[in-house]
Amino acid sequence: MIRESGSLIDGLMDENAKLAIRLSRIYARLLGERERLVAPPKYVTRLIPEREAYEAAQPQRQARIAEIDEALPHVAYVIQLLDPAHDISGVKPVRPKVPNRADMPNGISGTAMDIVREIDGPLAVSEIVDIMGERFGLDLSSPHVHR
């Protein structure tokens, strides 16, 4: 049962190391999600309408933090079982990105290009953003969302 490139055991260890790397990416995402829940971006907590929604969702955030806190040691244990040489302390958190709030068929840049093609004259970027907001019902009252 020996292959040309090495033994079957070496192949299995390579698969375990690959799986450990994949799990460490999940571990990093969980760390990032926890970090974002504990210390959210300032634009969420400082804007009046979003702050009220943020404060109303506090119990859900606390529950999710508890789930992540419970899961992290287990994921770290499985990573160490798969690859004992893998250093879990070197994993850096990967904060989740905010998903696009508007469902645009061609994406943001494609939709902007469609608007530019439809309008005969030159447009400023702010005008394109305003037209996109009108078409897709976006609330562009806050400066962060408008950017």
Phi, psi and chi 1 to 4 in degrees:
 res  aa     phi    psi   chi1   chi2   chi3   chi4
   1 MET       -   34.1  -66.5 -153.1  140.0      -
   2 ILE  -103.2  129.8  -64.3 -169.2      -      -
   3 ARG   -88.7  171.3  -68.9 -170.9  -98.4  164.3
   4 GLU   -65.5  -40.1  -67.6  176.5   21.1      -
   5 SER   -82.1  -10.7   62.9      -      -      -
   6 GLY   158.3 -173.4      -      -      -      -
   7 SER   -81.2  166.3   69.8      -      -      -
   8 LEU   -63.6  -33.3 -176.0   60.7      -      -
   9 ILE   -66.1  -40.7  -65.0  173.1      -      -
  10 ASP   -62.0  -40.0  -70.7  -21.1      -      -
  11 GLY   -63.3  -39.7      -      -      -      -
  12 LEU   -66.2  -39.7 -178.0   61.2      -      -
  13 MET   -65.9  -37.0  -69.6 -178.4   74.5      -
  14 ASP   -63.0  -41.3  -70.5  -19.8      -      -
  15 GLU   -63.9  -39.5  -70.9  -60.6  -43.5      -
  16 ASN   -64.5  -39.9  -75.0  -13.8      -      -
  17 ALA   -66.0  -40.2      -      -      -      -
  18 LYS   -63.9  -42.5  -71.5  177.9 -174.6  176.7
  19 LEU   -64.9  -37.6 -173.7   56.3      -      -
  20 ALA   -63.4  -37.7      -      -      -      -
  21 ILE   -66.7  -42.1  -69.9  170.3      -      -
  22 ARG   -62.8  -41.9  -74.3 -171.1 -146.9  127.7
  23 LEU   -67.1  -33.0  -77.6  174.5      -      -
  24 SER   -68.2  -28.5   66.8      -      -      -
  25 ARG   -67.9  -41.3  -70.8 -178.5 -175.1  143.5
  26 ILE   -63.5  -42.0  -66.8  170.3      -      -
  27 TYR   -58.2  -43.5 -173.8   82.0      -      -
  28 ALA   -64.4  -39.5      -      -      -      -
  29 ARG   -66.7  -39.7  -73.5 -171.1 -163.7  119.0
  30 LEU   -64.0  -41.8  -74.3  172.1      -      -
  31 LEU   -61.0  -42.4  -76.7  174.6      -      -
  32 GLY   -66.7  -40.3      -      -      -      -
  33 GLU   -63.8  -41.6 -177.6 -178.0   -8.9      -
  34 ARG   -63.3  -43.5 -175.8 -173.9 -171.9  -69.9
  35 GLU   -60.7  -41.3 -175.2  177.8  -82.6      -
  36 ARG   -68.9  -34.3 -173.8  176.3  176.4   97.6
  37 LEU   -70.4  -37.6  -70.6  170.0      -      -
  38 VAL   -75.7  -42.8  170.9      -      -      -
  39 ALA  -127.4   84.1      -      -      -      -
  40 PRO   -71.4  164.2   27.8  -34.5      -      -
  41 PRO   -60.3  149.2  -16.7   25.1      -      -
  42 LYS   -62.4  -33.3  -68.6  178.5 -176.3  175.0
  43 TYR   -65.6  -22.7   69.0   86.5      -      -
  44 VAL   -77.4  -42.1  172.3      -      -      -
  45 THR   -85.7  -18.5   58.5      -      -      -
  46 ARG   -94.2  -26.0  -72.2 -170.6  179.1  169.1
  47 LEU   -79.5  132.3  -64.6  175.4      -      -
  48 ILE   -57.2  -53.2  -59.2  -63.4      -      -
  49 PRO   -64.7  -39.8   -5.0    9.0      -      -
  50 GLU   -74.9  -28.1  -67.5 -175.3   23.4      -
  51 ARG   -66.1  -39.3 -175.8  176.7   -3.3  155.9
  52 GLU   -64.6  -43.0  -68.6  170.7    1.0      -
  53 ALA   -65.9  -36.6      -      -      -      -
  54 TYR   -64.7  -45.2  176.3   77.5      -      -
  55 GLU   -67.9  -33.1  -70.3  171.9   -2.6      -
  56 ALA   -68.8  -26.9      -      -      -      -
  57 ALA   -92.4   11.9      -      -      -      -
  58 GLN   -57.4  -43.7 -178.4   67.2   19.9      -
  59 PRO   -62.9  -37.6  -21.9   30.2      -      -
  60 GLN   -66.3  -38.7  -69.0   89.3   -3.9      -
  61 ARG   -66.6  -41.3  -81.1 -165.7  -44.8  -78.3
  62 GLN   -63.8  -38.9  -69.4  -61.0  -32.1      -
  63 ALA   -64.9  -41.5      -      -      -      -
  64 ARG   -67.6  -38.3 -179.2   63.3 -178.5  153.0
  65 ILE   -61.4  -41.5  -70.0  170.2      -      -
  66 ALA   -64.1  -40.7      -      -      -      -
  67 GLU   -61.6  -44.8  -71.5  174.5    3.7      -
  68 ILE   -65.5  -43.4  -67.6  171.4      -      -
  69 ASP   -60.5  -33.7  -73.5  -17.6      -      -
  70 GLU   -75.1  -34.7 -174.5  177.8  -28.7      -
  71 ALA   -81.4  -32.9      -      -      -      -
  72 LEU   -55.8  -48.1  -75.7  174.1      -      -
  73 PRO   -62.5  -33.8  -15.2   22.9      -      -
  74 HIS   -68.9  -42.3  -62.3  -70.5      -      -
  75 VAL   -64.6  -42.3  174.4      -      -      -
  76 ALA   -62.1  -39.0      -      -      -      -
  77 TYR   -64.3  -43.4 -179.2   74.4      -      -
  78 VAL   -65.7  -39.0  171.3      -      -      -
  79 ILE   -61.4  -43.1  -68.2  170.3      -      -
  80 GLN   -67.4  -32.9  -70.0  -61.0  -48.5      -
  81 LEU   -66.7  -41.9  -79.7  176.4      -      -
  82 LEU   -71.1  -41.3  -68.8  171.1      -      -
  83 ASP  -142.7   93.6 -173.1    9.1      -      -
  84 PRO   -60.6  -23.1  -19.9   29.0      -      -
  85 ALA   -81.5  -11.1      -      -      -      -
  86 HIS   -72.1  126.4 -168.0   80.6      -      -
  87 ASP   -92.7  105.8 -176.4   20.4      -      -
  88 ILE   -73.7  -21.7 -160.0   74.1      -      -
  89 SER   -71.6  -17.4   63.8      -      -      -
  90 GLY   -86.2   -1.8      -      -      -      -
  91 VAL   -75.9  126.1  175.7      -      -      -
  92 LYS  -100.2  143.9  -65.7 -177.4 -179.9  179.3
  93 PRO   -63.4  141.2   -9.8   17.1      -      -
  94 VAL  -114.0  106.7  175.9      -      -      -
  95 ARG   -73.1  138.8  -66.4 -174.3   94.9  175.1
  96 PRO   -69.8  148.5   22.9  -29.5      -      -
  97 LYS   -86.6  149.7  -65.0 -179.1 -179.4  177.6
  98 VAL   -75.7  125.2  177.9      -      -      -
  99 PRO   -69.3  154.9   24.1  -30.7      -      -
 100 ASN   -62.2  135.4  -69.1  -24.4      -      -
 101 ARG   -85.0  -24.5  -64.8 -177.3 -176.1  171.8
 102 ALA  -105.1  135.7      -      -      -      -
 103 ASP   -88.9   98.8 -170.7   25.1      -      -
 104 MET  -103.4  129.1  -62.5 -179.3 -166.9      -
 105 PRO   -61.7  -34.3   18.3  -27.0      -      -
 106 ASN  -106.7   13.4  -62.7  -30.9      -      -
 107 GLY    77.0  178.0      -      -      -      -
 108 ILE   -68.4  -48.4  -67.4  174.5      -      -
 109 SER   -68.9  -37.7   59.5      -      -      -
 110 GLY   -64.7  -40.1      -      -      -      -
 111 THR   -66.4  -40.2  -56.3      -      -      -
 112 ALA   -62.6  -41.0      -      -      -      -
 113 MET   -65.9  -37.6  -71.9  -54.9  -61.9      -
 114 ASP   -60.8  -41.3  -68.9  -18.0      -      -
 115 ILE   -65.1  -43.3  -68.3  169.8      -      -
 116 VAL   -62.8  -39.0  169.5      -      -      -
 117 ARG   -66.9  -35.7  -74.8 -174.4 -160.5  109.4
 118 GLU   -72.5  -35.6  -68.2  170.7    6.0      -
 119 ILE   -88.1  133.9  -54.3  -62.9      -      -
 120 ASP   -74.7  -39.2  -68.3  -27.0      -      -
 121 GLY   -90.4  175.2      -      -      -      -
 122 PRO   -70.9  148.0   23.0  -29.7      -      -
 123 LEU  -127.4  143.4  -68.9  172.1      -      -
 124 ALA   -81.4  159.4      -      -      -      -
 125 VAL   -59.2  -40.8  173.7      -      -      -
 126 SER   -62.7  -34.8   60.5      -      -      -
 127 GLU   -67.8  -39.7  -66.9  171.6  -33.0      -
 128 ILE   -63.0  -42.6  -64.9  171.2      -      -
 129 VAL   -63.7  -40.8  170.8      -      -      -
 130 ASP   -63.0  -41.9  -70.2  -22.5      -      -
 131 ILE   -64.9  -41.6  -67.3  170.0      -      -
 132 MET   -62.5  -40.5  -70.3  170.7   74.7      -
 133 GLY   -62.1  -41.0      -      -      -      -
 134 GLU   -66.2  -43.5  -70.6  171.8   11.3      -
 135 ARG   -67.0  -37.6  -75.1 -169.3 -175.5  175.3
 136 PHE  -107.7    8.4  -64.2  101.5      -      -
 137 GLY    66.1   37.8      -      -      -      -
 138 LEU   -87.0  141.3  -61.4  173.2      -      -
 139 ASP   -88.2  107.0  177.9   23.2      -      -
 140 LEU  -104.0   29.3  -58.4  175.3      -      -
 141 SER   -73.7  -27.0   59.1      -      -      -
 142 SER   -92.2  144.8   72.4      -      -      -
 143 PRO   -63.8  -33.9  -12.2   17.9      -      -
 144 HIS   -63.9  -43.9  177.0   71.0      -      -
 145 VAL   -69.7  -34.9  174.1      -      -      -
 146 HIS   -65.9  -31.2 -160.7  -86.7      -      -
 147 ARG   -69.3      -  -80.8 -170.9 -106.1  152.8
